[in-house]
Amino acid sequence: MVCLLLASFIGLPFARASIDVEARIVSAIEWIEGQKLSDSQLAGFGRGTSAPSNQTIFVEDQALVALALSDYHSTHNDGQYDGLLKIAADFIASARTSRGDFYEYYDTGSKRWHNSGYLYPWDAYAVAGLAAAASRVSSKDPQQLSYWTTLVAALKNSVNAFMYNRRSDGSWLFRDYRTGKAEALTRENAILLVALLYIGLFESQWGSKQQSAMYGQLAQKTAGWLFSLQDRNASHLTFGGFPQSDLNSTQVSEGNGEVLLGVDSYYSIIGVISSNPSPTIWDARAVMSNWVNGFVVEMRDQYGGPYYSRTSSSLATYPKTTRAAAWILQALDDIWINLGGNDYYANATLSYYWIIGQNELGIDLQGATSISGSKGGFYTSITGAVVNKTSTVDVAASTLYAMIRSALVQIPEYPQGTGLLVLLVLTAVLAVSRQRKNECRV
């Protein structure tokens, strides 16, 4: 029976993504566009919809917008949103200091930049967002190559400036600007890994093979450190997950999903820029499999909603954040692409459905309105019976990216009324298949 149920879903990845998925993507992009702020000096997408966030433009947010819109161009072979992409990219370039690091945000009210001077978490996003966009867009539209080549040259200088924060084990130390404490943060190392990989890929295609190999070496060292932090003991309650850092063992869902962006990117790119890499792609495959089996299936409710965090002795259920669901969704989409297997696809589908309303409250989380009135942003989280209807660009861009990846793997959006039935069947299939994995693997 289990085999028959699983087999009935084999066709799902090959179904055409429904028009509703694409409509959601367009609505999210329009919401982000509705967040556009500008003054005589700069333009970018404001963080939130109410004071004071409605006058601040954050570098991390622009980087996530660049990541999502460049993926739209790459997967849809369509540059219709490149104008918005370049707004984000130009803002990040303007935020770069003479030292090579980046300011955290710009306040359009005071016309002032804030926070810089060290390797901070937003620096990793800035480099990763631009590097990924440069490689993706240039491969589809060679006429834009000169624009992106200039930005990549600046990114390489930034990486050079960050090198004094790199430890011999391949990890990078990030500072908390509020406390001054420096720590090897896992999520931020994964995001910087994405940056190194895409700079290496860009160099291999349009620059120096020697430079490409150098970034490949840096990426391997960082990946080796990152992979070593995963709990690989199946008897542990924290099996499969990644801690916040090498000093903080708490496993947070948002961070774990973004760590897998680094793992998936390594799997896809390292073989292009490095011969005989270490860790190998087989090491990356093991990380993906352990993460799904040990973290994803244990850190979600019956609807696919992400629990907030866990330790070896505790579980924090709330808040269940949209950003966590989005990053877990994109990770599962890419794991399905990389590894195949119906269970990965079914897990991804649950995350998608949770976001669009098949959660414990039955509320579609894509219902926020932008500063300019465009609807299509995403509410922040669910806690108990309450939806946090705050909406921010980082959440919108993260979820947009996940939906673009979901369109690529052709997750269908079922009509109202049939979705719950499909959700229940998928949940039952997953529950039984976890107990009988070795009986029937499709």
C-alpha positions, -999 to 999 in steps of 0.1 A, spaced: 0 0 0 28 24 9 45 17 -24 13 24 -43 7 57 -24 42 68 -30 42 58 -66 10 78 -72 30 110 -64 59 102 -86 43 123 -114 40 154 -93 75 169 -100 68 165 -137 34 183 -136 34 219 -149 36 244 -121 1 259 -117 -7 294 -127 -14 302 -91 23 296 -82 34 320 -109 8 345 -98 21 344 -62 56 350 -75 45 381 -95 25 394 -65 55 390 -42 77 409 -67 51 437 -70 50 439 -32 88 443 -31 86 470 -59 60 487 -37 86 491 -10 108 512 -32 123 543 -14 145 569 -30 160 603 -22 184 625 -42 212 600 -35 200 565 -33 171 541 -41 163 507 -26 135 487 -10 125 498 25 125 472 51 90 474 65 57 492 62 55 512 94 78 537 111 107 536 115 113 506 92 94 523 63 124 547 58 153 523 62 170 504 34 190 474 46 218 458 27 208 422 37 173 428 23 187 441 -11 210 411 -12 180 387 -8 161 406 -35 191 402 -58 193 365 -50 156 360 -58 153 381 -89 184 367 -105 171 332 -99 138 343 -116 159 355 -146 179 322 -146 150 298 -141 124 316 -163 149 328 -189 132 362 -185 149 395 -176 117 415 -171 126 423 -135 162 431 -141 154 468 -135 144 460 -99 174 437 -95 198 465 -105 182 488 -80 191 463 -53 226 457 -68 234 494 -72 223 500 -36 246 473 -23 275 487 -44 268 522 -29 269 507 6 304 494 2 330 513 22 365 523 12 377 494 34 357 468 14 330 461 40 294 473 38 272 495 59 242 478 75 215 502 63 207 537 51 181 559 67 163 580 41 150 603 68 184 614 81 202 605 49 228 586 69 245 553 67 248 531 98 271 504 112 303 493 95 339 486 102 343 449 107 330 416 92 293 416 102 266 392 91 251 416 65 285 416 47 281 379 39 247 385 24 259 415 4 287 395 -13 266 364 -18 236 382 -33 257 401 -58 280 372 -67 251 348 -74 233 375 -94 264 382 -114 269 346 -124 232 338 -131 223 369 -151 256 370 -171 251 334 -182 217 343 -196 224 378 -209 260 384 -220 252 420 -228 251 426 -191 285 411 -185 304 443 -182 281 456 -155 284 425 -134 322 422 -140 327 456 -124 307 445 -93 325 411 -90 359 429 -91 347 450 -61 335 418 -43 369 402 -47 384 431 -30 359 428 -2 368 391 3 404 401 5 395 427 32 377 400 52 406 376 52 419 387 85 387 373 100 393 339 86 406 311 108 430 284 98 401 258 99 383 277 71 357 294 93 351 331 93 345 352 125 316 376 124 311 404 150 279 413 168 279 451 165 258 455 197 282 435 219 314 435 199 317 398 204 332 379 174 320 343 167 321 318 139 284 319 131 271 289 111 245 306 89 267 335 80 296 311 71 272 292 49 261 325 32 298 335 27 304 300 13 277 308 -14 297 340 -21 330 322 -26 314 296 -48 297 321 -71 328 343 -74 348 312 -83 321 302 -108 321 337 -124 359 336 -126 358 302 -143 334 315 -170 346 350 -176 378 357 -156 409 339 -144 410 301 -140 437 307 -114 415 330 -94 386 305 -98 407 278 -83 417 300 -54 381 307 -45 375 270 -49 401 263 -22 386 289 1 352 274 -4 364 238 3 380 249 36 348 267 47 326 238 36 348 214 55 343 234 87 306 238 81 300 201 74 319 192 106 293 211 127 264 189 117 253 164 144 258 130 127 249 108 157 215 93 149 210 86 186 210 123 195 179 144 197 198 170 177 208 146 149 211 161 114 209 198 126 234 226 126 241 247 157 241 285 156 279 285 159 308 264 172 301 281 206 262 280 207 246 245 202 210 257 198 196 246 164 174 273 149 151 265 119 158 297 100 195 293 102 194 256 93 175 263 61 200 289 51 229 266 60 215 242 34 217 270 8 254 268 13 255 230 12 233 228 -20 254 255 -37 286 236 -28 272 204 -43 262 222 -75 293 244 -81 324 229 -65 330 203 -92 331 231 -118 358 252 -101 378 225 -83 391 191 -93 389 164 -67 374 186 -41 373 179 -4 347 177 10 334 157 -19 299 159 -34 292 126 -17 299 143 16 275 170 7 249 144 -2 253 128 32 248 162 49 216 168 29 202 133 37 210 135 74 195 170 76 162 160 62 159 128 82 172 142 114 162 179 114 134 186 90 111 157 98 115 163 136 113 201 135 78 206 119 43 202 130 17 180 113 10 208 88 46 213 78 51 244 100 86 249 113 93 248 150 115 277 161 145 259 177 158 229 196 186 218 219 195 184 232 171 190 261 144 213 248 121 223 219 109 258 212 77 255 191 70 291 185 73 314 167 69 294 135 83 319 111 76 324 74 113 329 68 122 296 83 95 278 63 108 295 31 144 285 36 135 250 45 113 249 13 141 261 -9 165 236 7 141 207 1 135 219 -35 172 218 -42 178 186 -23 151 170 -45 169 183 -76 203 170 -63 192 137 -48 158 128 -62 134 108 -41 97 113 -36 100 119 1 121 151 -4 95 164 -29 66 156 -6 84 173 23 89 204 1 52 204 -8 42 205 28 63 236 34 48 253 4 12 245 16 19 257 51 29 291 37 -1 295 14 -27 287 41 -28 250 50 -14 257 84 -30 252 119 -49 285 115 -59 281 79 -45 316 71 -27 324 38 5 341 49 8 360 16 -16 388 25 5 418 34 3 452 18 33 473 8 40 510 16 26 519 -18 -5 496 -15 6 465 -35 -6 433 -19 15 402 -20 39 404 9 42 378 36 32 379 73 62 372 96 51 343 118 25 323 137 25 320 175 -3 300 190 -35 314 176 -20 347 165 -5 357 132 22 384 133 11 405 104 43 425 103 58 423 68 94 430 58 115 428 27 138 401 40 108 378 46 92 386 13 125 381 -7 133 348 11 98 335 4 99 347 -31 131 329 -37 116 297 -23 86 300 -45 107 305 -76 126 273 -67 92 256 -62 81 267 -96 113 252 -110 106 218 -95 69 223 -105 51 221 -72 15 224 -81 -10 246 -62 -42 227 -58 -76 243 -60 -93 252 -27 -110 222 -13 -86 196 -27 -55 210 -10 -64 197 25 -71 162 11 -37 162 -7 -20 175 25 -35 147 46 -25 121 21 11 134 19 13 136 57 2 100 59 26 89 32 55 106 49 46 92 83 44 56 71 74 59 47 96 70 76 89 38 94 94 16 62 121 35 43 140 3 35 109 -14 21 101 9 -7 123 38 -19 110 54 -51 
